[in-house]
């Protein structure tokens, strides 16, 4: 059971991180799994960034850039000047004009130097300890008048959802990932307070949950994610392999009636000249 995991003194696990214990980038199909998530959330992310004024002349930092879909659309659709795309593993990031790719760990001191009009991180901090420190560190990389935009998962169904195959397996997934790599989405609704505490003002937040439909990008993302985290989920004792298989089948059926875990996006502005607010 997850509760028996020893962990470190601050309660984080001591045997793995994202990309090591689970979701290894060298695994066949991992880039495709990331892209399913991008297909589910990129339109919402880009609409928010453009509504915040991100556009020509902006120099941007994309932390945990994954396969580079947000970075590429910032260049192609928002017309930003340049994007620095940073990830611990950059094998999925393309080489293209305007995009600088750098392999670096956001938890390391001075992992990036300089300041940026936009600092963006999506589905990154939820997997890491020391979240307060990391929010502050990212805020320090925002130029005066610029904006920090953070997005992470929220699950509104974990306690009250009916006992569907989907709900059962999602509960096991969050528990298994917390025990294995430290993923914790319970603190994500505190983003506005964390941004304000980092000296950003004003701050705001919104949520988006893509619909679960057979064959949709988000349904395929969860199906692939469960397969890759299956061992961690079964280790919780909440599900067995048959339950995971049943949930994958449920996702792809017309019987599926569930609310997907969604994404909370919060942003805060660095006081100073040049703000587009």
C-alpha positions as CSV (number, residue, x, y, z in Angstrom):
1,X,0.0,0.0,0.0
2,X,1.1,3.6,-0.7
3,X,0.9,4.5,3.0
4,X,3.7,2.1,3.8
5,X,6.2,3.7,1.4
6,X,9.0,5.1,3.5
7,X,9.9,8.1,1.5
8,X,12.1,11.0,2.5
9,X,11.8,13.2,5.6
10,X,9.5,15.6,3.7
11,X,7.2,12.8,2.7
12,X,8.3,12.5,-1.0
13,X,9.2,9.0,-2.4
14,X,12.8,8.0,-2.4
15,X,12.8,5.6,-5.3
16,X,12.0,7.5,-8.5
17,X,11.0,10.6,-10.4
18,X,8.8,11.3,-13.4
19,X,10.6,9.8,-16.4
20,X,12.5,7.3,-14.3
21,X,10.2,5.0,-12.3
22,X,7.3,5.6,-14.7
23,X,6.8,7.4,-18.0
24,X,10.3,6.7,-19.2
25,X,11.0,8.7,-22.4
26,X,12.8,5.9,-24.1
27,X,9.7,3.6,-23.8
28,X,8.0,3.0,-27.2
29,X,5.1,5.3,-27.7
30,X,5.9,7.8,-24.9
31,X,6.1,10.7,-27.3
32,X,2.7,9.7,-28.7
33,X,1.2,9.6,-25.2
34,X,2.5,13.1,-24.5
35,X,1.0,14.3,-27.8
36,X,-2.4,12.9,-26.8
37,X,-2.3,15.2,-23.8
38,X,-1.2,18.1,-26.0
39,X,-4.2,17.5,-28.4
40,X,-6.5,17.6,-25.4
41,X,-5.2,20.8,-23.8
42,X,-3.1,22.8,-26.3
43,X,-6.0,24.8,-27.8
44,X,-7.1,25.9,-24.3
45,X,-3.5,26.8,-23.3
46,X,-2.9,28.8,-26.5
47,X,-6.2,30.7,-26.2
48,X,-5.3,31.7,-22.6
49,X,-1.7,32.8,-23.5
50,X,-2.9,34.9,-26.5
51,X,-5.7,36.4,-24.3
52,X,-2.9,37.5,-21.9
53,X,-1.3,39.4,-24.8
54,X,1.5,36.9,-25.6
55,X,2.7,37.9,-29.1
56,X,5.3,39.6,-31.3
57,X,8.3,40.8,-29.4
58,X,7.9,38.4,-26.5
59,X,10.8,36.1,-25.4
60,X,9.3,33.0,-23.8
61,X,10.4,30.2,-21.5
62,X,8.6,26.9,-21.8
63,X,9.5,24.6,-18.9
64,X,8.9,20.9,-19.3
65,X,8.3,21.5,-23.0
66,X,7.6,17.8,-23.8
67,X,7.2,17.4,-27.5
68,X,7.3,21.1,-28.1
69,X,3.7,21.6,-29.2
70,X,3.1,24.7,-27.1
71,X,6.5,26.2,-28.0
72,X,5.9,25.7,-31.7
73,X,2.4,27.2,-31.6
74,X,3.8,30.2,-29.7
75,X,6.1,30.8,-32.6
76,X,3.7,29.9,-35.4
77,X,0.4,31.3,-34.1
78,X,1.3,33.9,-31.5
79,X,4.2,35.2,-33.4
80,X,6.6,35.5,-30.4
81,X,10.2,36.5,-31.0
82,X,11.8,33.4,-29.4
83,X,11.1,30.4,-27.2
84,X,13.6,28.7,-24.9
85,X,12.2,25.1,-24.5
86,X,13.6,23.3,-21.5
87,X,13.1,19.7,-20.4
88,X,15.1,17.0,-18.5
89,X,15.0,14.9,-21.7
90,X,14.8,16.8,-25.0
91,X,14.6,13.9,-27.4
92,X,11.1,14.9,-28.5
93,X,11.8,18.5,-29.1
94,X,12.3,19.6,-32.7
95,X,15.1,21.8,-34.1
96,X,13.6,24.9,-35.8
97,X,14.1,28.6,-36.2
98,X,13.2,30.7,-33.1
99,X,13.3,27.7,-30.8
100,X,16.2,27.1,-28.5
101,X,16.3,23.7,-26.9
102,X,18.0,23.1,-23.6
103,X,18.3,20.0,-21.5
104,X,18.0,21.1,-17.8
105,X,16.3,20.3,-14.6
106,X,13.9,22.9,-13.1
107,X,14.8,21.7,-9.6
108,X,18.5,22.6,-10.1
109,X,19.8,26.0,-8.8
110,X,20.1,28.5,-11.7
111,X,18.7,25.9,-14.2
112,X,18.1,28.9,-16.5
113,X,19.5,32.4,-16.5
114,X,17.9,35.6,-17.8
115,X,14.4,36.9,-17.8
116,X,11.5,36.3,-20.0
117,X,8.2,38.1,-20.8
118,X,6.4,34.7,-20.5
119,X,7.4,31.8,-18.2
120,X,5.1,28.8,-18.8
121,X,5.1,25.4,-17.1
122,X,2.3,22.8,-17.7
123,X,2.0,19.5,-15.9
124,X,5.4,19.9,-14.3
125,X,5.3,21.1,-10.7
126,X,2.6,18.5,-9.8
127,X,5.3,15.8,-10.0
128,X,7.9,17.7,-7.9
129,X,8.6,18.4,-4.2
130,X,9.5,21.9,-3.0
131,X,6.6,23.4,-5.0
132,X,6.6,26.7,-3.1
133,X,10.3,27.2,-3.8
134,X,9.9,26.3,-7.4
135,X,7.0,28.8,-7.9
136,X,9.2,31.5,-6.4
137,X,12.2,30.5,-8.6
138,X,10.1,30.6,-11.8
139,X,8.6,34.0,-10.7
140,X,12.2,35.4,-10.5
141,X,12.7,34.5,-14.2
142,X,9.8,36.7,-15.2
143,X,10.8,40.1,-16.6
144,X,9.1,43.2,-15.1
145,X,5.7,43.5,-16.8
146,X,5.8,39.8,-17.8
147,X,3.6,36.9,-16.7
148,X,4.1,33.5,-15.1
149,X,1.5,30.9,-16.3
150,X,1.3,27.6,-14.5
151,X,-1.0,24.7,-15.3
152,X,-1.5,21.4,-13.5
153,X,-4.0,18.7,-13.1
154,X,-7.1,18.9,-10.8
155,X,-9.5,16.0,-10.2
156,X,-13.0,17.0,-9.1
157,X,-14.3,13.5,-9.0
158,X,-12.1,11.6,-6.6
159,X,-14.3,11.6,-3.5
160,X,-17.9,11.9,-4.9
161,X,-17.7,10.0,-8.2
162,X,-19.9,6.9,-8.6
163,X,-18.1,3.6,-8.6
164,X,-17.4,3.3,-12.3
165,X,-14.4,1.5,-13.7
166,X,-13.0,4.9,-14.6
167,X,-13.3,6.4,-11.1
168,X,-11.8,3.4,-9.4
169,X,-8.7,3.3,-11.6
170,X,-8.2,7.1,-11.5
171,X,-8.1,6.9,-7.7
172,X,-5.6,4.1,-7.9
173,X,-3.5,6.1,-10.4
174,X,-3.2,9.2,-8.2
175,X,-2.4,7.1,-5.2
176,X,0.2,5.0,-7.2
177,X,1.9,8.0,-8.7
178,X,2.1,9.7,-5.4
179,X,3.8,6.7,-3.8
180,X,6.1,6.1,-6.8
181,X,7.2,9.5,-8.0
182,X,5.6,12.0,-5.6
183,X,2.8,13.3,-7.9
184,X,0.4,15.3,-5.8
185,X,-2.5,17.3,-7.3
186,X,-4.2,18.1,-4.0
187,X,-2.3,21.4,-3.6
188,X,-2.9,22.7,-7.2
189,X,-6.0,24.8,-6.2
190,X,-3.6,26.9,-4.1
191,X,-1.8,28.2,-7.2
192,X,-3.3,31.7,-7.0
193,X,-2.1,32.1,-3.4
194,X,1.4,30.7,-4.3
195,X,1.7,33.2,-7.2
196,X,0.6,36.1,-5.0
197,X,3.1,34.9,-2.3
198,X,5.9,35.1,-5.0
199,X,5.2,38.8,-5.4
200,X,3.0,38.6,-8.6
201,X,0.0,40.8,-8.9
202,X,-2.7,40.6,-10.1
203,X,-3.3,36.8,-10.2
204,X,-6.2,34.8,-11.7
205,X,-7.1,31.2,-12.5
206,X,-9.5,29.1,-14.5
207,X,-10.2,25.4,-15.0
208,X,-10.8,23.2,-18.1
209,X,-11.9,19.5,-18.2
210,X,-12.0,18.0,-21.8
211,X,-14.9,15.7,-22.5
212,X,-14.3,12.0,-22.3
213,X,-15.6,10.5,-25.6
214,X,-14.6,7.2,-27.2
215,X,-11.5,7.7,-29.3
216,X,-10.9,11.2,-28.1
217,X,-7.4,12.5,-27.4
218,X,-8.0,12.7,-23.7
219,X,-9.4,9.2,-23.5
220,X,-6.4,7.8,-25.4
221,X,-4.1,9.8,-23.1
222,X,-5.6,8.3,-19.9
223,X,-5.6,4.8,-21.4
224,X,-1.9,5.0,-22.3
225,X,-1.1,6.6,-18.9
226,X,-2.8,3.8,-17.1
227,X,-0.9,1.2,-19.1
228,X,2.4,2.9,-18.3
229,X,1.6,3.3,-14.6
230,X,-0.1,0.0,-14.2
231,X,2.5,-1.5,-11.8
232,X,2.3,1.5,-9.5
233,X,-1.5,1.4,-9.6
234,X,-1.7,-2.4,-8.8
235,X,0.8,-1.9,-6.0
236,X,-1.7,0.3,-4.1
237,X,-4.0,-2.7,-3.6
238,X,-6.9,-0.6,-4.9
239,X,-7.1,-2.3,-8.3
240,X,-5.8,-5.4,-10.1
241,X,-4.9,-5.9,-13.7
242,X,-8.5,-6.9,-14.5
243,X,-9.8,-3.6,-13.1
244,X,-7.3,-1.6,-15.2
245,X,-8.3,-3.6,-18.3
246,X,-12.0,-2.9,-17.6
247,X,-11.4,0.8,-17.2
248,X,-9.5,1.0,-20.6
249,X,-12.5,-0.8,-22.2
250,X,-14.9,1.6,-20.5
251,X,-13.1,4.6,-21.8
252,X,-13.7,3.4,-25.4
253,X,-17.3,2.5,-24.9
254,X,-20.6,4.4,-25.2
255,X,-21.2,3.4,-21.6
256,X,-18.6,5.9,-20.4
257,X,-20.2,8.6,-18.3
258,X,-17.5,10.4,-16.3
259,X,-15.8,13.7,-15.8
260,X,-12.2,13.7,-16.8
261,X,-9.5,15.1,-14.6
262,X,-9.0,18.6,-15.8
263,X,-6.4,21.3,-15.8
264,X,-6.2,24.4,-13.6
265,X,-4.3,27.3,-15.2
266,X,-3.2,30.2,-13.0
267,X,-1.2,33.3,-13.9
268,X,0.3,36.3,-12.2
269,X,2.0,39.4,-13.4
270,X,5.5,40.8,-12.4
271,X,5.1,44.4,-11.3
272,X,6.9,46.8,-13.6
273,X,6.8,48.6,-16.9
274,X,5.8,47.0,-20.1
275,X,2.8,45.0,-18.9
276,X,0.2,44.3,-21.5
277,X,-2.6,44.0,-19.0
